[in-house]
C-alpha cells in the first residue's frame, strides 16, 4: 500500500503537548502503557481478533524514518492490520521496522499472520517501549475501508538493541462506543 506524501504531515505529540487535550477517556486509551492487545481482549470479553491487511518491504514514510533514526527513503518491513472486537474493526495498526536493523535481528515479522505483534513485543522482556505520542491521523494514510478524518492515533517505538519497531495505532469510530466513551 502506497501512502500519500502530505504537505503537512501530522505532529506526533506527548500527552503534555496536546492542546486542547482530548477527553479523559480518550486520553486514557491514547497514553496507557499497557498492552493494547490485552486491553482490547478484555474489552471484547475475548472476542478479539487480528485481521491482516498488507505486509512487506517498502519505502518508509519520512516521519517513520525520523522516529526510527534511519535516513529518509529507507526500506523497511511494513505490517498493517485491523484489530477487531467481535469482528468489528476497532483499531487500524501500522508497524514498521527498518530493513537495516530487522535483518539479522532474529525477529521475523512475516511469520505473525493473524497473531498480534503487540503480544509478541510485550512478552519479550528484551524490548523496551519508548514514549507514547498521539496525533490526529491523516485520512490519506488509512485503508479505504476505514478511511475517516481526524481519528485519534498513538505510536511508540519498541527497541531491542539496534532494532526499533515503530507501532502506530489508530482508533476507529466503532471503538469509542464499544469502550463506553463519548469521543
Order of alpha helices (4+ residues) and beta strands (2+ residues): alpha-alpha-beta-alpha-beta-beta-alpha-alpha-beta-beta-beta-beta-alpha
